[in-house]
Amino acid sequence: MQTTTLEQLHEELGDAYAVDLNDTLYFIGYDDEGPFVADNHGDDYISLAEVDGDIEVLEYGFFFHVAEKPITLKLLSLMKIN
């Protein structure tokens, strides 16, 4: 199992606009504590400032826990199609 640090995860998120989090589209934002993800309406907010335990590096993203909730996070590349 390959792992990464919270700092490295935050660096990876720095270039991303949105992520697939547990098969749902979330947008990345930043506040005083660090990066967070939220759904389109801002109702489902998850802070990524603290992660419980290890951050596993997967072939397609990362797996970790936040407040005991399992998170599978995939970075997305979004494009505008004319």
MODELLER restraints for C-alpha pairs under 7 A, 6 or more apart:
rsr = mdl.restraints
at = mdl.atoms
rsr.add(forms.Gaussian(group=physical.xy_distance, feature=features.Distance(at['CA:1:A'], at['CA:56:A']), mean=6.86, stdev=0.5))
rsr.add(forms.Gaussian(group=physical.xy_distance, feature=features.Distance(at['CA:2:A'], at['CA:56:A']), mean=5.90, stdev=0.5))
rsr.add(forms.Gaussian(group=physical.xy_distance, feature=features.Distance(at['CA:2:A'], at['CA:57:A']), mean=5.57, stdev=0.5))
rsr.add(forms.Gaussian(group=physical.xy_distance, feature=features.Distance(at['CA:3:A'], at['CA:54:A']), mean=6.51, stdev=0.5))
rsr.add(forms.Gaussian(group=physical.xy_distance, feature=features.Distance(at['CA:3:A'], at['CA:55:A']), mean=5.37, stdev=0.5))
rsr.add(forms.Gaussian(group=physical.xy_distance, feature=features.Distance(at['CA:3:A'], at['CA:56:A']), mean=4.41, stdev=0.5))
rsr.add(forms.Gaussian(group=physical.xy_distance, feature=features.Distance(at['CA:3:A'], at['CA:57:A']), mean=5.35, stdev=0.5))
rsr.add(forms.Gaussian(group=physical.xy_distance, feature=features.Distance(at['CA:4:A'], at['CA:55:A']), mean=5.60, stdev=0.5))
rsr.add(forms.Gaussian(group=physical.xy_distance, feature=features.Distance(at['CA:4:A'], at['CA:56:A']), mean=6.51, stdev=0.5))
rsr.add(forms.Gaussian(group=physical.xy_distance, feature=features.Distance(at['CA:4:A'], at['CA:57:A']), mean=6.57, stdev=0.5))
rsr.add(forms.Gaussian(group=physical.xy_distance, feature=features.Distance(at['CA:5:A'], at['CA:55:A']), mean=6.71, stdev=0.5))
rsr.add(forms.Gaussian(group=physical.xy_distance, feature=features.Distance(at['CA:10:A'], at['CA:35:A']), mean=7.00, stdev=0.5))
rsr.add(forms.Gaussian(group=physical.xy_distance, feature=features.Distance(at['CA:16:A'], at['CA:75:A']), mean=6.63, stdev=0.5))
rsr.add(forms.Gaussian(group=physical.xy_distance, feature=features.Distance(at['CA:16:A'], at['CA:76:A']), mean=6.89, stdev=0.5))
rsr.add(forms.Gaussian(group=physical.xy_distance, feature=features.Distance(at['CA:17:A'], at['CA:27:A']), mean=6.19, stdev=0.5))
rsr.add(forms.Gaussian(group=physical.xy_distance, feature=features.Distance(at['CA:17:A'], at['CA:28:A']), mean=5.76, stdev=0.5))
rsr.add(forms.Gaussian(group=physical.xy_distance, feature=features.Distance(at['CA:18:A'], at['CA:25:A']), mean=6.93, stdev=0.5))
rsr.add(forms.Gaussian(group=physical.xy_distance, feature=features.Distance(at['CA:18:A'], at['CA:26:A']), mean=5.66, stdev=0.5))
rsr.add(forms.Gaussian(group=physical.xy_distance, feature=features.Distance(at['CA:18:A'], at['CA:27:A']), mean=4.31, stdev=0.5))
rsr.add(forms.Gaussian(group=physical.xy_distance, feature=features.Distance(at['CA:18:A'], at['CA:28:A']), mean=5.52, stdev=0.5))
rsr.add(forms.Gaussian(group=physical.xy_distance, feature=features.Distance(at['CA:18:A'], at['CA:75:A']), mean=6.93, stdev=0.5))
rsr.add(forms.Gaussian(group=physical.xy_distance, feature=features.Distance(at['CA:18:A'], at['CA:76:A']), mean=5.99, stdev=0.5))
rsr.add(forms.Gaussian(group=physical.xy_distance, feature=features.Distance(at['CA:19:A'], at['CA:25:A']), mean=5.94, stdev=0.5))
rsr.add(forms.Gaussian(group=physical.xy_distance, feature=features.Distance(at['CA:19:A'], at['CA:26:A']), mean=5.41, stdev=0.5))
rsr.add(forms.Gaussian(group=physical.xy_distance, feature=features.Distance(at['CA:19:A'], at['CA:27:A']), mean=6.33, stdev=0.5))
rsr.add(forms.Gaussian(group=physical.xy_distance, feature=features.Distance(at['CA:19:A'], at['CA:73:A']), mean=6.53, stdev=0.5))
rsr.add(forms.Gaussian(group=physical.xy_distance, feature=features.Distance(at['CA:19:A'], at['CA:74:A']), mean=5.57, stdev=0.5))
rsr.add(forms.Gaussian(group=physical.xy_distance, feature=features.Distance(at['CA:19:A'], at['CA:75:A']), mean=4.79, stdev=0.5))
rsr.add(forms.Gaussian(group=physical.xy_distance, feature=features.Distance(at['CA:19:A'], at['CA:76:A']), mean=5.25, stdev=0.5))
rsr.add(forms.Gaussian(group=physical.xy_distance, feature=features.Distance(at['CA:20:A'], at['CA:26:A']), mean=6.20, stdev=0.5))
rsr.add(forms.Gaussian(group=physical.xy_distance, feature=features.Distance(at['CA:20:A'], at['CA:73:A']), mean=5.69, stdev=0.5))
rsr.add(forms.Gaussian(group=physical.xy_distance, feature=features.Distance(at['CA:20:A'], at['CA:74:A']), mean=4.97, stdev=0.5))
rsr.add(forms.Gaussian(group=physical.xy_distance, feature=features.Distance(at['CA:20:A'], at['CA:75:A']), mean=6.50, stdev=0.5))
rsr.add(forms.Gaussian(group=physical.xy_distance, feature=features.Distance(at['CA:20:A'], at['CA:76:A']), mean=6.78, stdev=0.5))
rsr.add(forms.Gaussian(group=physical.xy_distance, feature=features.Distance(at['CA:21:A'], at['CA:71:A']), mean=6.61, stdev=0.5))
rsr.add(forms.Gaussian(group=physical.xy_distance, feature=features.Distance(at['CA:21:A'], at['CA:72:A']), mean=5.70, stdev=0.5))
rsr.add(forms.Gaussian(group=physical.xy_distance, feature=features.Distance(at['CA:21:A'], at['CA:73:A']), mean=4.62, stdev=0.5))
rsr.add(forms.Gaussian(group=physical.xy_distance, feature=features.Distance(at['CA:21:A'], at['CA:74:A']), mean=6.48, stdev=0.5))
rsr.add(forms.Gaussian(group=physical.xy_distance, feature=features.Distance(at['CA:22:A'], at['CA:71:A']), mean=6.16, stdev=0.5))
rsr.add(forms.Gaussian(group=physical.xy_distance, feature=features.Distance(at['CA:22:A'], at['CA:72:A']), mean=5.23, stdev=0.5))
rsr.add(forms.Gaussian(group=physical.xy_distance, feature=features.Distance(at['CA:22:A'], at['CA:73:A']), mean=6.58, stdev=0.5))
rsr.add(forms.Gaussian(group=physical.xy_distance, feature=features.Distance(at['CA:25:A'], at['CA:39:A']), mean=6.70, stdev=0.5))
rsr.add(forms.Gaussian(group=physical.xy_distance, feature=features.Distance(at['CA:26:A'], at['CA:37:A']), mean=5.74, stdev=0.5))
rsr.add(forms.Gaussian(group=physical.xy_distance, feature=features.Distance(at['CA:26:A'], at['CA:38:A']), mean=5.21, stdev=0.5))
rsr.add(forms.Gaussian(group=physical.xy_distance, feature=features.Distance(at['CA:26:A'], at['CA:39:A']), mean=4.64, stdev=0.5))
rsr.add(forms.Gaussian(group=physical.xy_distance, feature=features.Distance(at['CA:26:A'], at['CA:40:A']), mean=6.77, stdev=0.5))
rsr.add(forms.Gaussian(group=physical.xy_distance, feature=features.Distance(at['CA:27:A'], at['CA:37:A']), mean=5.40, stdev=0.5))
rsr.add(forms.Gaussian(group=physical.xy_distance, feature=features.Distance(at['CA:27:A'], at['CA:38:A']), mean=5.43, stdev=0.5))
rsr.add(forms.Gaussian(group=physical.xy_distance, feature=features.Distance(at['CA:27:A'], at['CA:39:A']), mean=6.14, stdev=0.5))
rsr.add(forms.Gaussian(group=physical.xy_distance, feature=features.Distance(at['CA:27:A'], at['CA:40:A']), mean=6.94, stdev=0.5))
rsr.add(forms.Gaussian(group=physical.xy_distance, feature=features.Distance(at['CA:28:A'], at['CA:35:A']), mean=6.81, stdev=0.5))
rsr.add(forms.Gaussian(group=physical.xy_distance, feature=features.Distance(at['CA:28:A'], at['CA:36:A']), mean=5.81, stdev=0.5))
rsr.add(forms.Gaussian(group=physical.xy_distance, feature=features.Distance(at['CA:28:A'], at['CA:37:A']), mean=4.61, stdev=0.5))
rsr.add(forms.Gaussian(group=physical.xy_distance, feature=features.Distance(at['CA:28:A'], at['CA:38:A']), mean=6.69, stdev=0.5))
rsr.add(forms.Gaussian(group=physical.xy_distance, feature=features.Distance(at['CA:29:A'], at['CA:35:A']), mean=5.69, stdev=0.5))
rsr.add(forms.Gaussian(group=physical.xy_distance, feature=features.Distance(at['CA:29:A'], at['CA:36:A']), mean=5.33, stdev=0.5))
rsr.add(forms.Gaussian(group=physical.xy_distance, feature=features.Distance(at['CA:29:A'], at['CA:37:A']), mean=6.09, stdev=0.5))
rsr.add(forms.Gaussian(group=physical.xy_distance, feature=features.Distance(at['CA:30:A'], at['CA:36:A']), mean=5.88, stdev=0.5))
rsr.add(forms.Gaussian(group=physical.xy_distance, feature=features.Distance(at['CA:33:A'], at['CA:49:A']), mean=5.94, stdev=0.5))
rsr.add(forms.Gaussian(group=physical.xy_distance, feature=features.Distance(at['CA:34:A'], at['CA:48:A']), mean=6.94, stdev=0.5))
rsr.add(forms.Gaussian(group=physical.xy_distance, feature=features.Distance(at['CA:34:A'], at['CA:49:A']), mean=5.27, stdev=0.5))
rsr.add(forms.Gaussian(group=physical.xy_distance, feature=features.Distance(at['CA:35:A'], at['CA:47:A']), mean=6.47, stdev=0.5))
rsr.add(forms.Gaussian(group=physical.xy_distance, feature=features.Distance(at['CA:35:A'], at['CA:48:A']), mean=5.46, stdev=0.5))
rsr.add(forms.Gaussian(group=physical.xy_distance, feature=features.Distance(at['CA:35:A'], at['CA:49:A']), mean=6.18, stdev=0.5))
rsr.add(forms.Gaussian(group=physical.xy_distance, feature=features.Distance(at['CA:36:A'], at['CA:46:A']), mean=5.61, stdev=0.5))
rsr.add(forms.Gaussian(group=physical.xy_distance, feature=features.Distance(at['CA:36:A'], at['CA:47:A']), mean=4.24, stdev=0.5))
rsr.add(forms.Gaussian(group=physical.xy_distance, feature=features.Distance(at['CA:36:A'], at['CA:48:A']), mean=5.02, stdev=0.5))
rsr.add(forms.Gaussian(group=physical.xy_distance, feature=features.Distance(at['CA:37:A'], at['CA:45:A']), mean=5.84, stdev=0.5))
rsr.add(forms.Gaussian(group=physical.xy_distance, feature=features.Distance(at['CA:37:A'], at['CA:46:A']), mean=5.36, stdev=0.5))
rsr.add(forms.Gaussian(group=physical.xy_distance, feature=features.Distance(at['CA:37:A'], at['CA:47:A']), mean=6.50, stdev=0.5))
rsr.add(forms.Gaussian(group=physical.xy_distance, feature=features.Distance(at['CA:38:A'], at['CA:44:A']), mean=5.33, stdev=0.5))
rsr.add(forms.Gaussian(group=physical.xy_distance, feature=features.Distance(at['CA:38:A'], at['CA:45:A']), mean=4.38, stdev=0.5))
rsr.add(forms.Gaussian(group=physical.xy_distance, feature=features.Distance(at['CA:38:A'], at['CA:46:A']), mean=6.35, stdev=0.5))
rsr.add(forms.Gaussian(group=physical.xy_distance, feature=features.Distance(at['CA:39:A'], at['CA:45:A']), mean=6.96, stdev=0.5))
rsr.add(forms.Gaussian(group=physical.xy_distance, feature=features.Distance(at['CA:50:A'], at['CA:66:A']), mean=6.89, stdev=0.5))
rsr.add(forms.Gaussian(group=physical.xy_distance, feature=features.Distance(at['CA:51:A'], at['CA:64:A']), mean=6.85, stdev=0.5))
rsr.add(forms.Gaussian(group=physical.xy_distance, feature=features.Distance(at['CA:51:A'], at['CA:65:A']), mean=5.88, stdev=0.5))
rsr.add(forms.Gaussian(group=physical.xy_distance, feature=features.Distance(at['CA:51:A'], at['CA:66:A']), mean=5.01, stdev=0.5))
rsr.add(forms.Gaussian(group=physical.xy_distance, feature=features.Distance(at['CA:52:A'], at['CA:65:A']), mean=5.18, stdev=0.5))
rsr.add(forms.Gaussian(group=physical.xy_distance, feature=features.Distance(at['CA:52:A'], at['CA:66:A']), mean=5.54, stdev=0.5))
rsr.add(forms.Gaussian(group=physical.xy_distance, feature=features.Distance(at['CA:52:A'], at['CA:67:A']), mean=6.70, stdev=0.5))
rsr.add(forms.Gaussian(group=physical.xy_distance, feature=features.Distance(at['CA:52:A'], at['CA:68:A']), mean=6.90, stdev=0.5))
rsr.add(forms.Gaussian(group=physical.xy_distance, feature=features.Distance(at['CA:54:A'], at['CA:64:A']), mean=6.36, stdev=0.5))
rsr.add(forms.Gaussian(group=physical.xy_distance, feature=features.Distance(at['CA:55:A'], at['CA:62:A']), mean=6.60, stdev=0.5))
rsr.add(forms.Gaussian(group=physical.xy_distance, feature=features.Distance(at['CA:55:A'], at['CA:63:A']), mean=5.84, stdev=0.5))
rsr.add(forms.Gaussian(group=physical.xy_distance, feature=features.Distance(at['CA:55:A'], at['CA:64:A']), mean=4.87, stdev=0.5))
rsr.add(forms.Gaussian(group=physical.xy_distance, feature=features.Distance(at['CA:56:A'], at['CA:62:A']), mean=5.53, stdev=0.5))
rsr.add(forms.Gaussian(group=physical.xy_distance, feature=features.Distance(at['CA:56:A'], at['CA:63:A']), mean=5.07, stdev=0.5))
rsr.add(forms.Gaussian(group=physical.xy_distance, feature=features.Distance(at['CA:56:A'], at['CA:64:A']), mean=6.38, stdev=0.5))
rsr.add(forms.Gaussian(group=physical.xy_distance, feature=features.Distance(at['CA:57:A'], at['CA:63:A']), mean=6.69, stdev=0.5))
rsr.add(forms.Gaussian(group=physical.xy_distance, feature=features.Distance(at['CA:60:A'], at['CA:74:A']), mean=6.06, stdev=0.5))
rsr.add(forms.Gaussian(group=physical.xy_distance, feature=features.Distance(at['CA:61:A'], at['CA:73:A']), mean=5.61, stdev=0.5))
rsr.add(forms.Gaussian(group=physical.xy_distance, feature=features.Distance(at['CA:61:A'], at['CA:74:A']), mean=4.41, stdev=0.5))
rsr.add(forms.Gaussian(group=physical.xy_distance, feature=features.Distance(at['CA:61:A'], at['CA:75:A']), mean=6.34, stdev=0.5))
rsr.add(forms.Gaussian(group=physical.xy_distance, feature=features.Distance(at['CA:62:A'], at['CA:72:A']), mean=5.81, stdev=0.5))
rsr.add(forms.Gaussian(group=physical.xy_distance, feature=features.Distance(at['CA:62:A'], at['CA:73:A']), mean=5.20, stdev=0.5))
rsr.add(forms.Gaussian(group=physical.xy_distance, feature=features.Distance(at['CA:62:A'], at['CA:74:A']), mean=6.55, stdev=0.5))
rsr.add(forms.Gaussian(group=physical.xy_distance, feature=features.Distance(at['CA:63:A'], at['CA:71:A']), mean=5.58, stdev=0.5))
rsr.add(forms.Gaussian(group=physical.xy_distance, feature=features.Distance(at['CA:63:A'], at['CA:72:A']), mean=4.57, stdev=0.5))
rsr.add(forms.Gaussian(group=physical.xy_distance, feature=features.Distance(at['CA:63:A'], at['CA:73:A']), mean=6.31, stdev=0.5))
rsr.add(forms.Gaussian(group=physical.xy_distance, feature=features.Distance(at['CA:64:A'], at['CA:70:A']), mean=5.98, stdev=0.5))
rsr.add(forms.Gaussian(group=physical.xy_distance, feature=features.Distance(at['CA:64:A'], at['CA:71:A']), mean=5.30, stdev=0.5))
rsr.add(forms.Gaussian(group=physical.xy_distance, feature=features.Distance(at['CA:64:A'], at['CA:72:A']), mean=6.77, stdev=0.5))
rsr.add(forms.Gaussian(group=physical.xy_distance, feature=features.Distance(at['CA:65:A'], at['CA:71:A']), mean=5.53, stdev=0.5))
